[in-house]
Amino acid sequence: MATLIRATCSDCGDVELGTHDLLVRVCEGTDAGTYVFRCPRCEAPVVRPADAPTIDLLIESGCELQVWRRPAELSEPRPAGAPFTHDDVIDFHHILRGDDWFDDLLTAHRRRQ
C-alpha cells in the first residue's frame, strides 16, 4: 500500500505526494532538516523546514534521506579588513579596462602594505 503525504506548496496550497516524491535532507553538523519536493500541480520546487519528529515520520514512511555537511569554509574565520563594497567593484572594473591593469593592481597592493 502506498503512503500518501500531504504537503503545502506556496502557490497551490495542500497537495498529496507519495513517499518517492519527497527527499528529506538533514545537515550532519546541526541536525537541521528540510524536506524537498516538486509540486505535482505547478511543478515548482518546494523546500520546507522539518523538525526531528517530522523527519523521523517521513523516513519511517519510506522517504529518501540525504545527509549533507556544511562547507568547511563556513567555519573558517573571516578575513581581516573592511568588507568589499560596490565602490570596490567599480574601481576594479575601471582598473581592468586599462592595458596595464596587472601592473596597476601590483602598484596598488604595494601601496597598502
DODREN-752153 format. One line per 3 residues: for each residue x, y, z of N, C-alpha, C. Coordinates in Angstrom, 1 decimal, padded with zeros to 4 digits. Atoms other than C-alpha are relative to their C-alpha. Layout:
N
X Y Z X Y Z X Y Z ~ ...;
This chain:
113
000.8 -001.2 000.0 000.0 000.0 000.0 000.9 001.2 000.0 ~ -000.8 -001.2 000.1 001.4 003.4 -001.0 -000.4 001.0 001.1 ~ 000.3 -001.0 -001.0 001.7 006.0 001.7 -000.1 001.4 -000.7;
000.2 -001.3 000.5 000.3 009.4 000.8 000.3 001.1 001.1 ~ -000.5 -001.0 -000.9 001.8 012.5 002.4 -000.6 001.3 -000.5 ~ 000.6 -001.3 000.3 000.1 015.9 002.5 001.1 001.0 000.3;
-001.0 -001.1 -000.2 002.5 018.9 002.0 -000.7 001.2 -000.6 ~ 000.6 -001.3 000.4 001.9 022.5 001.2 001.0 000.7 -001.0 ~ -000.7 -000.8 001.0 003.0 024.4 -002.0 -000.4 001.4 000.3;
000.3 -001.4 -000.3 003.2 028.2 -001.5 -001.0 000.5 -001.0 ~ 000.9 -000.5 001.1 001.3 028.7 -004.8 -001.4 -000.8 000.0 ~ 001.1 000.9 000.2 -001.1 025.7 -004.9 -000.7 -000.4 001.3;
000.6 000.5 -001.3 -001.8 025.0 -001.2 000.3 -001.4 000.2 ~ -000.3 001.4 -000.4 -002.1 021.4 000.1 000.0 -000.8 -001.3 ~ -000.1 001.0 001.1 -001.0 018.7 -002.3 000.3 -001.4 000.6;
-000.3 001.4 -000.5 -000.7 014.9 -001.9 001.1 -000.6 -000.8 ~ -001.2 000.6 000.6 002.5 013.1 -002.6 000.2 -001.4 000.5 ~ -000.4 001.4 -000.4 003.9 009.6 -002.5 001.4 000.2 000.7;
-001.2 -000.1 -000.7 006.9 008.8 -000.4 001.2 000.2 -001.0 ~ -001.0 -000.1 001.0 009.0 008.6 -003.6 000.1 001.4 -000.5 ~ 000.0 -001.4 000.5 008.1 012.3 -004.3 000.8 000.9 000.9;
-000.7 -000.9 -001.0 009.9 013.7 -001.2 001.4 -000.5 000.2 ~ -001.4 000.2 -000.4 013.5 014.0 -000.3 000.2 000.7 001.4 ~ -000.2 -000.5 -001.3 014.4 014.5 003.4 001.5 000.3 000.0;
-001.4 -000.4 -000.1 017.6 016.5 003.9 000.3 000.4 001.4 ~ -000.4 -000.3 -001.3 019.5 016.7 007.2 001.5 000.4 000.0 ~ -001.3 -000.5 -000.1 022.6 018.7 008.0 000.7 -000.8 001.1;
-000.8 000.9 -000.9 025.2 016.4 009.7 000.4 000.8 001.3 ~ -000.5 -000.7 -001.2 026.6 019.1 012.0 -001.0 000.7 000.9 ~ 001.0 -000.8 -000.8 023.5 020.9 013.1 -001.3 -000.8 000.2;
001.3 000.7 000.0 020.7 018.3 012.6 -001.2 000.8 -000.5 ~ 001.1 -000.8 000.6 018.7 021.0 010.9 -000.5 -000.8 -001.2 ~ 000.5 000.8 001.0 016.3 019.3 008.5 -001.0 000.8 -000.9;
001.0 -000.5 001.0 014.1 020.1 005.4 -000.5 -001.2 -000.7 ~ 000.5 001.0 001.0 012.0 018.1 003.0 -000.2 000.8 -001.3 ~ 000.0 -000.7 001.3 012.0 018.9 -000.7 -000.9 -000.9 -000.9;
000.9 000.7 001.0 009.5 018.1 -003.4 -000.3 000.9 -001.1 ~ 000.5 -000.8 001.1 008.3 019.3 -006.8 -001.5 -000.1 000.1 ~ 001.5 000.0 000.0 004.7 020.4 -006.7 -000.6 -000.8 -001.1;
000.6 000.7 001.1 002.6 018.0 -008.7 -001.0 000.8 -000.9 ~ 000.9 -000.8 000.7 000.3 020.8 -009.8 000.8 001.0 -000.9 ~ -000.7 -001.1 000.8 002.6 023.7 -010.8 001.5 -000.3 -000.3;
-001.3 000.5 000.3 005.9 021.7 -010.9 001.1 000.9 000.6 ~ -001.0 -000.9 -000.7 007.7 024.4 -008.7 000.7 -000.8 001.0 ~ -000.7 000.7 -001.1 010.4 023.1 -006.4 -000.4 000.7 001.3;
000.4 -000.5 -001.4 009.4 023.4 -002.7 000.9 -000.6 001.0 ~ -000.8 000.4 -001.1 011.6 023.3 000.3 -000.6 000.5 001.3 ~ 000.7 -000.3 -001.3 010.1 023.2 003.8 000.9 -000.4 001.2;
-000.8 000.5 -001.2 011.8 023.1 007.2 -000.7 -001.2 000.7 ~ 000.6 001.2 -000.7 011.2 019.9 009.2 000.7 -000.2 001.3 ~ -000.6 000.3 -001.3 011.7 019.3 012.9 000.3 -001.5 000.1;
-000.5 001.4 -000.1 013.1 016.0 014.2 -001.2 -001.0 -000.1 ~ 001.1 001.0 000.1 009.7 014.2 014.7 -000.6 -000.1 -001.4 ~ 000.5 000.0 001.4 008.6 015.2 011.1 001.0 -000.8 -000.8;
-001.0 000.7 000.7 011.9 013.9 009.8 -000.1 -001.5 000.2 ~ 000.1 001.4 -000.3 011.6 010.6 011.6 -001.3 -000.6 -000.6 ~ 001.2 000.5 000.6 008.0 010.2 010.4 000.1 -000.2 -001.5;
-000.1 000.2 001.4 008.9 010.8 006.8 001.0 -001.1 -000.4 ~ -000.9 001.0 000.3 011.9 008.5 006.9 -000.7 -001.4 000.2 ~ 000.7 001.3 -000.3 009.8 005.7 008.6 -001.0 -000.3 -001.1;
001.0 000.2 001.1 007.2 006.2 005.8 000.6 -000.4 -001.3 ~ -000.6 000.5 001.2 009.8 005.4 003.2 000.6 001.1 -000.9 ~ -000.6 -001.1 000.8 011.1 008.8 002.0 001.5 -000.1 000.1;
-001.5 000.1 000.1 014.7 009.0 000.9 000.6 001.1 000.9 ~ -000.8 -000.9 -000.9 017.2 010.6 003.4 001.3 000.4 -000.7 ~ -001.3 -000.5 000.5 020.1 012.7 002.2 000.6 000.8 001.1;
-000.8 -000.7 -001.0 022.7 013.8 004.8 001.0 000.8 -000.7 ~ -000.9 -000.8 000.7 024.8 016.7 003.9 000.8 000.7 001.1 ~ -000.9 -000.7 -001.0 027.7 018.7 005.6 000.1 001.5 -000.5;
-000.3 -001.4 000.4 028.2 022.5 005.7 001.4 000.0 -000.5 ~ -001.3 -000.1 000.5 031.2 023.5 003.7 001.0 000.5 001.1 ~ -001.0 -000.4 -001.0 034.4 023.9 005.8 000.2 001.5 000.0;
-000.3 -001.4 000.1 034.8 027.4 004.5 -001.0 000.9 000.9 ~ 000.9 -000.8 -000.8 031.7 028.5 006.6 000.5 000.0 001.5 ~ -000.5 000.0 -001.4 033.6 027.6 009.8 001.4 000.8 000.1;
-001.3 -000.7 000.0 036.8 029.5 008.8 -000.2 001.4 000.5 ~ 000.1 -001.4 -000.5 037.5 032.9 010.5 -000.1 000.9 -001.3 ~ 000.1 -001.0 001.0 036.6 035.9 008.4 001.3 000.7 -000.2;
-001.3 -000.7 000.2 039.5 037.7 006.7 -000.1 001.4 000.7 ~ -000.1 -001.4 -000.6 040.7 040.9 008.4 -000.2 001.0 -001.1 ~ 000.2 -001.1 001.0 039.9 044.2 006.7 -001.4 000.4 -000.2;
001.3 -000.6 000.3 037.0 046.2 005.5 -000.7 -000.9 -001.0 ~ 000.7 000.8 001.0 034.2 044.4 003.6 000.1 000.6 -001.4 ~ -000.1 -000.4 001.3 034.3 044.6 -000.1 -001.3 000.7 -000.4;
001.2 -000.8 000.2 031.9 047.3 -001.3 -000.3 000.1 -001.5 ~ 000.4 -000.2 001.4 030.1 048.2 -004.6 001.1 001.0 -000.6 ~ -001.0 -000.9 000.5 032.6 051.1 -005.0 001.3 -000.8 -000.3;
-001.1 000.8 000.3 035.4 048.5 -004.8 -000.1 -000.7 -001.4 ~ 000.3 000.7 001.3 033.8 046.6 -007.7 000.1 000.9 -001.1 ~ -000.1 -001.0 001.1 033.5 049.7 -009.8 001.5 000.4 -000.2;
-001.5 -000.3 000.2 037.2 050.6 -009.1 000.7 -001.1 -000.7 ~ -000.6 001.2 000.6 038.2 047.1 -010.0 -000.3 -000.1 -001.5 ~ 000.4 -000.1 001.3 036.2 047.4 -013.2 000.8 001.0 -000.9;
-000.8 -001.0 000.7 038.0 050.6 -014.2 001.4 -000.4 -000.2 ~ -001.3 000.5 000.1 041.3 049.0 -013.5 000.2 -001.0 -001.1 ~ -000.1 001.0 001.0 040.6 046.1 -015.7 -000.2 000.5 -001.4;
000.2 -000.6 001.3 039.6 048.4 -018.6 001.3 000.5 -000.6 ~ -001.3 -000.5 000.5 043.2 049.6 -018.9 000.9 -001.1 -000.5 ~ -000.9 001.0 000.5 046.0 047.8 -020.7 001.0 -000.5 001.0;
-001.0 000.4 -001.0 048.3 047.8 -017.7 -000.7 -000.3 001.3 ~ 000.8 000.3 -001.2 045.7 046.5 -015.3 000.8 -000.8 001.1 ~ -000.7 000.8 -001.0 048.0 043.9 -013.7 001.1 000.8 000.7;
-001.0 -000.8 -000.6 050.8 046.4 -013.1 -000.7 001.0 001.0 ~ 000.7 -000.9 -000.9 048.2 048.8 -011.6 -000.4 -000.7 001.3 ~ 000.4 000.8 -001.2 047.0 046.1 -009.2 001.2 -000.2 000.9;
-001.2 000.2 -000.8 050.5 045.3 -008.1 000.4 001.3 000.7 ~ -000.3 -001.3 -000.6 051.2 049.0 -007.5 -000.9 000.4 001.1 ~ 001.0 -000.2 -001.1 048.0 049.4 -005.5 000.2 -000.9 001.2;
-000.2 001.0 -001.1 048.8 046.3 -003.5 001.2 000.4 000.8 ~ -001.2 -000.4 -000.7 052.3 047.5 -002.7 -000.2 001.3 000.9 ~ 000.2 -001.2 -000.8 051.0 050.9 -001.5 -000.8 -000.3 001.3;
000.7 000.4 -001.2 048.7 049.2 001.0 000.8 -000.7 001.1 ~ -000.9 000.8 -000.9 051.5 047.2 002.6 000.7 000.9 000.9;
